[in-house]
């Protein structure tokens, strides 16, 4: 059974990816370290100003909310794994998605 992705779901994934990219940019600018699994975490957040912490928190919250919206939409599909795989390939690697 072919998995059909709605334009709304594709847009949600694009929004989540953009929010994640912005979060990574904020973390890099403010100072963050990369963990062994590739994720980044703030470094010395106690040395950030209140404004810097608020900027980071807002970016984190925006990414988390966008990612939750994607996951909630995927959960409503018949084949969650196939939908998520196809969605991420389509949004993140459109050139390989077209060949598939």
Secondary structure as the mmCIF struct_conf table of DSSP 4:
data_model
#
loop_
_struct_conf.conf_type_id
_struct_conf.id
_struct_conf.beg_label_comp_id
_struct_conf.beg_label_asym_id
_struct_conf.beg_label_seq_id
_struct_conf.end_label_comp_id
_struct_conf.end_label_asym_id
_struct_conf.end_label_seq_id
HELX_LH_PP_P HELX_LH_PP_P1 UNK A 2 UNK A 4
HELX_RH_AL_P HELX_RH_AL_P1 UNK A 7 UNK A 30
STRN STRN1 UNK A 32 UNK A 34
TURN_TY1_P TURN_TY1_P1 UNK A 36 UNK A 37
BEND BEND1 UNK A 38 UNK A 38
STRN STRN2 UNK A 40 UNK A 42
BEND BEND2 UNK A 43 UNK A 44
HELX_RH_3T_P HELX_RH_3T_P1 UNK A 45 UNK A 47
BEND BEND3 UNK A 48 UNK A 48
HELX_RH_AL_P HELX_RH_AL_P2 UNK A 50 UNK A 75
TURN_TY1_P TURN_TY1_P2 UNK A 76 UNK A 76
BEND BEND4 UNK A 77 UNK A 79
HELX_RH_AL_P HELX_RH_AL_P3 UNK A 80 UNK A 92
HELX_RH_AL_P HELX_RH_AL_P4 UNK A 94 UNK A 99
#
